[in-house]
Amino acid sequence: MLYNILEKLLKNIMNVTTINKIIKELESNLSMLKELNEEIPQPFSFSQHCSKQIDDLLDESMSMEVNGRVYTSQDHATSGYMRNEDLWCKDLDLTCISPWNSSGGHKKAGTLVTPRHVIGAAHYEYSVGAVVRFVEKTAQYITVQ
């Protein structure tokens, strides 16, 4: 009888030890979550975060004339495009933005999502067989039809 009581007591002690380990693990995880949470500004706003990323690229000395044009020169007939070295976002890859297409000229710009696929607004449909041009950072152009 005493043996049975001691055996039950030992199981309870083991359970308490296991429970204490679980509690310590949970406390450790909670501590890590609190640290992560402190790194993210509260309340977090994705739109404010995106705006800040752009705002950090701008300064008051910039002007639309100097820093706002993607290309310093564009010749759609010869596919000649010279990137603006003073563009406010010159370090970003803007290849996905179309400067010209055969349906709307410099209007109806599409977005290159793969080397063969372009998406655009539903109200700016391209005609069948339309050519959409994109310019890489190296000034080489990509044509999608």
Biotite code that builds the C-alpha atoms (Angstrom):
import biotite.structure as struc

atoms = struc.array([
    struc.Atom([0.000, 0.000, 0.000], chain_id="A", res_id=1, res_name="MET", atom_name="CA", element="C"),
    struc.Atom([2.776, 2.399, 0.935], chain_id="A", res_id=2, res_name="LEU", atom_name="CA", element="C"),
    struc.Atom([4.529, 1.481, -2.291], chain_id="A", res_id=3, res_name="TYR", atom_name="CA", element="C"),
    struc.Atom([1.417, 2.437, -4.321], chain_id="A", res_id=4, res_name="ASN", atom_name="CA", element="C"),
    struc.Atom([1.182, 5.763, -2.551], chain_id="A", res_id=5, res_name="ILE", atom_name="CA", element="C"),
    struc.Atom([4.875, 6.498, -3.182], chain_id="A", res_id=6, res_name="LEU", atom_name="CA", element="C"),
    struc.Atom([4.497, 5.514, -6.836], chain_id="A", res_id=7, res_name="GLU", atom_name="CA", element="C"),
    struc.Atom([1.540, 7.909, -7.288], chain_id="A", res_id=8, res_name="LYS", atom_name="CA", element="C"),
    struc.Atom([3.458, 10.636, -5.481], chain_id="A", res_id=9, res_name="LEU", atom_name="CA", element="C"),
    struc.Atom([6.467, 10.126, -7.792], chain_id="A", res_id=10, res_name="LEU", atom_name="CA", element="C"),
    struc.Atom([4.209, 10.360, -10.886], chain_id="A", res_id=11, res_name="LYS", atom_name="CA", element="C"),
    struc.Atom([2.751, 13.603, -9.557], chain_id="A", res_id=12, res_name="ASN", atom_name="CA", element="C"),
    struc.Atom([6.249, 14.980, -8.944], chain_id="A", res_id=13, res_name="ILE", atom_name="CA", element="C"),
    struc.Atom([7.250, 14.028, -12.493], chain_id="A", res_id=14, res_name="MET", atom_name="CA", element="C"),
    struc.Atom([4.121, 15.696, -13.810], chain_id="A", res_id=15, res_name="ASN", atom_name="CA", element="C"),
    struc.Atom([4.916, 18.845, -11.838], chain_id="A", res_id=16, res_name="VAL", atom_name="CA", element="C"),
    struc.Atom([8.475, 18.811, -13.229], chain_id="A", res_id=17, res_name="THR", atom_name="CA", element="C"),
    struc.Atom([7.101, 18.425, -16.768], chain_id="A", res_id=18, res_name="THR", atom_name="CA", element="C"),
    struc.Atom([4.588, 21.199, -16.163], chain_id="A", res_id=19, res_name="ILE", atom_name="CA", element="C"),
    struc.Atom([7.369, 23.460, -14.823], chain_id="A", res_id=20, res_name="ASN", atom_name="CA", element="C"),
    struc.Atom([9.451, 22.777, -17.957], chain_id="A", res_id=21, res_name="LYS", atom_name="CA", element="C"),
    struc.Atom([6.475, 23.630, -20.149], chain_id="A", res_id=22, res_name="ILE", atom_name="CA", element="C"),
    struc.Atom([5.853, 26.829, -18.191], chain_id="A", res_id=23, res_name="ILE", atom_name="CA", element="C"),
    struc.Atom([9.514, 27.862, -18.543], chain_id="A", res_id=24, res_name="LYS", atom_name="CA", element="C"),
    struc.Atom([9.398, 27.162, -22.285], chain_id="A", res_id=25, res_name="GLU", atom_name="CA", element="C"),
    struc.Atom([6.218, 29.202, -22.655], chain_id="A", res_id=26, res_name="LEU", atom_name="CA", element="C"),
    struc.Atom([7.720, 32.062, -20.651], chain_id="A", res_id=27, res_name="GLU", atom_name="CA", element="C"),
    struc.Atom([10.795, 31.999, -22.884], chain_id="A", res_id=28, res_name="SER", atom_name="CA", element="C"),
    struc.Atom([8.636, 32.068, -26.030], chain_id="A", res_id=29, res_name="ASN", atom_name="CA", element="C"),
    struc.Atom([6.547, 34.880, -24.585], chain_id="A", res_id=30, res_name="LEU", atom_name="CA", element="C"),
    struc.Atom([9.712, 36.851, -23.847], chain_id="A", res_id=31, res_name="SER", atom_name="CA", element="C"),
    struc.Atom([10.885, 36.436, -27.456], chain_id="A", res_id=32, res_name="MET", atom_name="CA", element="C"),
    struc.Atom([7.478, 37.516, -28.756], chain_id="A", res_id=33, res_name="LEU", atom_name="CA", element="C"),
    struc.Atom([7.580, 40.622, -26.584], chain_id="A", res_id=34, res_name="LYS", atom_name="CA", element="C"),
    struc.Atom([11.027, 41.496, -27.976], chain_id="A", res_id=35, res_name="GLU", atom_name="CA", element="C"),
    struc.Atom([9.787, 41.047, -31.545], chain_id="A", res_id=36, res_name="LEU", atom_name="CA", element="C"),
    struc.Atom([6.702, 43.093, -30.792], chain_id="A", res_id=37, res_name="ASN", atom_name="CA", element="C"),
    struc.Atom([8.854, 45.940, -29.443], chain_id="A", res_id=38, res_name="GLU", atom_name="CA", element="C"),
    struc.Atom([10.794, 46.076, -32.737], chain_id="A", res_id=39, res_name="GLU", atom_name="CA", element="C"),
    struc.Atom([7.610, 46.706, -34.719], chain_id="A", res_id=40, res_name="ILE", atom_name="CA", element="C"),
    struc.Atom([6.178, 50.181, -34.123], chain_id="A", res_id=41, res_name="PRO", atom_name="CA", element="C"),
    struc.Atom([2.731, 49.992, -32.574], chain_id="A", res_id=42, res_name="GLN", atom_name="CA", element="C"),
    struc.Atom([0.201, 50.357, -33.988], chain_id="A", res_id=43, res_name="PRO", atom_name="CA", element="C"),
    struc.Atom([1.784, 49.077, -37.203], chain_id="A", res_id=44, res_name="PHE", atom_name="CA", element="C"),
    struc.Atom([0.483, 50.515, -40.461], chain_id="A", res_id=45, res_name="SER", atom_name="CA", element="C"),
    struc.Atom([1.629, 48.936, -43.707], chain_id="A", res_id=46, res_name="PHE", atom_name="CA", element="C"),
    struc.Atom([0.698, 52.034, -45.695], chain_id="A", res_id=47, res_name="SER", atom_name="CA", element="C"),
    struc.Atom([2.707, 54.267, -43.363], chain_id="A", res_id=48, res_name="GLN", atom_name="CA", element="C"),
    struc.Atom([5.640, 51.877, -43.621], chain_id="A", res_id=49, res_name="HIS", atom_name="CA", element="C"),
    struc.Atom([5.537, 52.028, -47.450], chain_id="A", res_id=50, res_name="CYS", atom_name="CA", element="C"),
    struc.Atom([5.218, 55.816, -47.411], chain_id="A", res_id=51, res_name="SER", atom_name="CA", element="C"),
    struc.Atom([8.228, 56.084, -45.117], chain_id="A", res_id=52, res_name="LYS", atom_name="CA", element="C"),
    struc.Atom([10.320, 53.949, -47.475], chain_id="A", res_id=53, res_name="GLN", atom_name="CA", element="C"),
    struc.Atom([9.600, 56.455, -50.261], chain_id="A", res_id=54, res_name="ILE", atom_name="CA", element="C"),
    struc.Atom([9.915, 59.530, -48.058], chain_id="A", res_id=55, res_name="ASP", atom_name="CA", element="C"),
    struc.Atom([13.380, 58.369, -46.981], chain_id="A", res_id=56, res_name="ASP", atom_name="CA", element="C"),
    struc.Atom([14.511, 58.592, -50.622], chain_id="A", res_id=57, res_name="LEU", atom_name="CA", element="C"),
    struc.Atom([13.391, 62.215, -50.971], chain_id="A", res_id=58, res_name="LEU", atom_name="CA", element="C"),
    struc.Atom([14.902, 65.426, -49.708], chain_id="A", res_id=59, res_name="ASP", atom_name="CA", element="C"),
    struc.Atom([13.906, 69.080, -49.976], chain_id="A", res_id=60, res_name="GLU", atom_name="CA", element="C"),
    struc.Atom([16.626, 69.943, -52.484], chain_id="A", res_id=61, res_name="SER", atom_name="CA", element="C"),
    struc.Atom([14.986, 67.759, -55.138], chain_id="A", res_id=62, res_name="MET", atom_name="CA", element="C"),
    struc.Atom([12.748, 69.112, -57.858], chain_id="A", res_id=63, res_name="SER", atom_name="CA", element="C"),
    struc.Atom([10.314, 67.444, -60.222], chain_id="A", res_id=64, res_name="MET", atom_name="CA", element="C"),
    struc.Atom([12.215, 68.790, -63.217], chain_id="A", res_id=65, res_name="GLU", atom_name="CA", element="C"),
    struc.Atom([15.574, 67.317, -62.156], chain_id="A", res_id=66, res_name="VAL", atom_name="CA", element="C"),
    struc.Atom([14.660, 64.353, -59.960], chain_id="A", res_id=67, res_name="ASN", atom_name="CA", element="C"),
    struc.Atom([11.195, 63.429, -61.190], chain_id="A", res_id=68, res_name="GLY", atom_name="CA", element="C"),
    struc.Atom([11.742, 62.193, -64.722], chain_id="A", res_id=69, res_name="ARG", atom_name="CA", element="C"),
    struc.Atom([12.641, 58.525, -65.222], chain_id="A", res_id=70, res_name="VAL", atom_name="CA", element="C"),
    struc.Atom([14.365, 59.266, -68.549], chain_id="A", res_id=71, res_name="TYR", atom_name="CA", element="C"),
    struc.Atom([16.389, 62.294, -69.570], chain_id="A", res_id=72, res_name="THR", atom_name="CA", element="C"),
    struc.Atom([15.579, 61.444, -73.186], chain_id="A", res_id=73, res_name="SER", atom_name="CA", element="C"),
    struc.Atom([13.111, 59.115, -74.879], chain_id="A", res_id=74, res_name="GLN", atom_name="CA", element="C"),
    struc.Atom([12.893, 58.233, -78.538], chain_id="A", res_id=75, res_name="ASP", atom_name="CA", element="C"),
    struc.Atom([10.060, 55.780, -79.030], chain_id="A", res_id=76, res_name="HIS", atom_name="CA", element="C"),
    struc.Atom([10.757, 55.433, -82.749], chain_id="A", res_id=77, res_name="ALA", atom_name="CA", element="C"),
    struc.Atom([14.296, 54.121, -82.227], chain_id="A", res_id=78, res_name="THR", atom_name="CA", element="C"),
    struc.Atom([13.701, 52.635, -78.766], chain_id="A", res_id=79, res_name="SER", atom_name="CA", element="C"),
    struc.Atom([16.317, 54.977, -77.340], chain_id="A", res_id=80, res_name="GLY", atom_name="CA", element="C"),
    struc.Atom([15.889, 55.622, -73.629], chain_id="A", res_id=81, res_name="TYR", atom_name="CA", element="C"),
    struc.Atom([18.426, 57.366, -71.394], chain_id="A", res_id=82, res_name="MET", atom_name="CA", element="C"),
    struc.Atom([17.849, 56.854, -67.651], chain_id="A", res_id=83, res_name="ARG", atom_name="CA", element="C"),
    struc.Atom([17.941, 59.921, -65.418], chain_id="A", res_id=84, res_name="ASN", atom_name="CA", element="C"),
    struc.Atom([20.935, 59.559, -63.069], chain_id="A", res_id=85, res_name="GLU", atom_name="CA", element="C"),
    struc.Atom([19.367, 62.139, -60.733], chain_id="A", res_id=86, res_name="ASP", atom_name="CA", element="C"),
    struc.Atom([16.049, 60.323, -60.408], chain_id="A", res_id=87, res_name="LEU", atom_name="CA", element="C"),
    struc.Atom([14.926, 60.198, -56.788], chain_id="A", res_id=88, res_name="TRP", atom_name="CA", element="C"),
    struc.Atom([14.522, 56.395, -56.988], chain_id="A", res_id=89, res_name="CYS", atom_name="CA", element="C"),
    struc.Atom([17.453, 55.654, -59.328], chain_id="A", res_id=90, res_name="LYS", atom_name="CA", element="C"),
    struc.Atom([18.599, 52.715, -57.180], chain_id="A", res_id=91, res_name="ASP", atom_name="CA", element="C"),
    struc.Atom([15.286, 50.895, -57.624], chain_id="A", res_id=92, res_name="LEU", atom_name="CA", element="C"),
    struc.Atom([14.729, 48.510, -60.519], chain_id="A", res_id=93, res_name="ASP", atom_name="CA", element="C"),
    struc.Atom([12.042, 50.180, -62.642], chain_id="A", res_id=94, res_name="LEU", atom_name="CA", element="C"),
    struc.Atom([12.214, 47.681, -65.502], chain_id="A", res_id=95, res_name="THR", atom_name="CA", element="C"),
    struc.Atom([8.628, 46.576, -64.844], chain_id="A", res_id=96, res_name="CYS", atom_name="CA", element="C"),
    struc.Atom([7.232, 50.032, -65.763], chain_id="A", res_id=97, res_name="ILE", atom_name="CA", element="C"),
    struc.Atom([6.429, 50.492, -69.448], chain_id="A", res_id=98, res_name="SER", atom_name="CA", element="C"),
    struc.Atom([7.343, 53.825, -71.094], chain_id="A", res_id=99, res_name="PRO", atom_name="CA", element="C"),
    struc.Atom([5.610, 53.004, -74.401], chain_id="A", res_id=100, res_name="TRP", atom_name="CA", element="C"),
    struc.Atom([3.194, 50.659, -76.159], chain_id="A", res_id=101, res_name="ASN", atom_name="CA", element="C"),
    struc.Atom([1.807, 50.467, -79.686], chain_id="A", res_id=102, res_name="SER", atom_name="CA", element="C"),
    struc.Atom([-1.808, 50.903, -78.500], chain_id="A", res_id=103, res_name="SER", atom_name="CA", element="C"),
    struc.Atom([-1.479, 54.114, -76.543], chain_id="A", res_id=104, res_name="GLY", atom_name="CA", element="C"),
    struc.Atom([2.020, 55.476, -76.953], chain_id="A", res_id=105, res_name="GLY", atom_name="CA", element="C"),
    struc.Atom([3.210, 56.735, -73.587], chain_id="A", res_id=106, res_name="HIS", atom_name="CA", element="C"),
    struc.Atom([-0.280, 56.164, -72.119], chain_id="A", res_id=107, res_name="LYS", atom_name="CA", element="C"),
    struc.Atom([-1.770, 52.824, -71.043], chain_id="A", res_id=108, res_name="LYS", atom_name="CA", element="C"),
    struc.Atom([1.461, 51.799, -69.330], chain_id="A", res_id=109, res_name="ALA", atom_name="CA", element="C"),
    struc.Atom([1.505, 48.182, -68.275], chain_id="A", res_id=110, res_name="GLY", atom_name="CA", element="C"),
    struc.Atom([3.464, 46.351, -65.617], chain_id="A", res_id=111, res_name="THR", atom_name="CA", element="C"),
    struc.Atom([5.825, 43.536, -66.544], chain_id="A", res_id=112, res_name="LEU", atom_name="CA", element="C"),
    struc.Atom([5.234, 40.596, -64.171], chain_id="A", res_id=113, res_name="VAL", atom_name="CA", element="C"),
    struc.Atom([7.284, 37.955, -66.034], chain_id="A", res_id=114, res_name="THR", atom_name="CA", element="C"),
    struc.Atom([9.492, 38.244, -69.120], chain_id="A", res_id=115, res_name="PRO", atom_name="CA", element="C"),
    struc.Atom([6.399, 37.376, -71.213], chain_id="A", res_id=116, res_name="ARG", atom_name="CA", element="C"),
    struc.Atom([3.424, 38.679, -69.199], chain_id="A", res_id=117, res_name="HIS", atom_name="CA", element="C"),
    struc.Atom([2.090, 42.188, -68.754], chain_id="A", res_id=118, res_name="VAL", atom_name="CA", element="C"),
    struc.Atom([-0.790, 43.325, -66.575], chain_id="A", res_id=119, res_name="ILE", atom_name="CA", element="C"),
    struc.Atom([-2.665, 46.576, -66.871], chain_id="A", res_id=120, res_name="GLY", atom_name="CA", element="C"),
    struc.Atom([-5.894, 48.310, -66.003], chain_id="A", res_id=121, res_name="ALA", atom_name="CA", element="C"),
    struc.Atom([-9.108, 46.769, -67.352], chain_id="A", res_id=122, res_name="ALA", atom_name="CA", element="C"),
    struc.Atom([-10.177, 50.145, -68.794], chain_id="A", res_id=123, res_name="HIS", atom_name="CA", element="C"),
    struc.Atom([-6.901, 50.355, -70.778], chain_id="A", res_id=124, res_name="TYR", atom_name="CA", element="C"),
    struc.Atom([-6.984, 47.171, -72.806], chain_id="A", res_id=125, res_name="GLU", atom_name="CA", element="C"),
    struc.Atom([-4.292, 46.609, -75.390], chain_id="A", res_id=126, res_name="TYR", atom_name="CA", element="C"),
    struc.Atom([-5.317, 45.732, -78.923], chain_id="A", res_id=127, res_name="SER", atom_name="CA", element="C"),
    struc.Atom([-4.500, 42.235, -80.178], chain_id="A", res_id=128, res_name="VAL", atom_name="CA", element="C"),
    struc.Atom([-0.846, 42.084, -81.210], chain_id="A", res_id=129, res_name="GLY", atom_name="CA", element="C"),
    struc.Atom([0.055, 45.278, -79.347], chain_id="A", res_id=130, res_name="ALA", atom_name="CA", element="C"),
    struc.Atom([3.716, 45.763, -78.497], chain_id="A", res_id=131, res_name="VAL", atom_name="CA", element="C"),
    struc.Atom([4.619, 46.875, -74.971], chain_id="A", res_id=132, res_name="VAL", atom_name="CA", element="C"),
    struc.Atom([8.144, 48.091, -74.309], chain_id="A", res_id=133, res_name="ARG", atom_name="CA", element="C"),
    struc.Atom([10.121, 47.993, -71.053], chain_id="A", res_id=134, res_name="PHE", atom_name="CA", element="C"),
    struc.Atom([13.578, 49.403, -70.331], chain_id="A", res_id=135, res_name="VAL", atom_name="CA", element="C"),
    struc.Atom([16.160, 47.694, -68.153], chain_id="A", res_id=136, res_name="GLU", atom_name="CA", element="C"),
    struc.Atom([18.494, 49.610, -65.870], chain_id="A", res_id=137, res_name="LYS", atom_name="CA", element="C"),
    struc.Atom([21.256, 49.079, -68.451], chain_id="A", res_id=138, res_name="THR", atom_name="CA", element="C"),
    struc.Atom([19.092, 50.960, -71.034], chain_id="A", res_id=139, res_name="ALA", atom_name="CA", element="C"),
    struc.Atom([18.438, 47.782, -73.020], chain_id="A", res_id=140, res_name="GLN", atom_name="CA", element="C"),
    struc.Atom([14.784, 47.334, -73.804], chain_id="A", res_id=141, res_name="TYR", atom_name="CA", element="C"),
    struc.Atom([12.412, 44.387, -73.628], chain_id="A", res_id=142, res_name="ILE", atom_name="CA", element="C"),
    struc.Atom([9.506, 44.088, -76.051], chain_id="A", res_id=143, res_name="THR", atom_name="CA", element="C"),
    struc.Atom([6.438, 42.020, -75.179], chain_id="A", res_id=144, res_name="VAL", atom_name="CA", element="C"),
    struc.Atom([3.762, 41.318, -77.785], chain_id="A", res_id=145, res_name="GLN", atom_name="CA", element="C"),
])
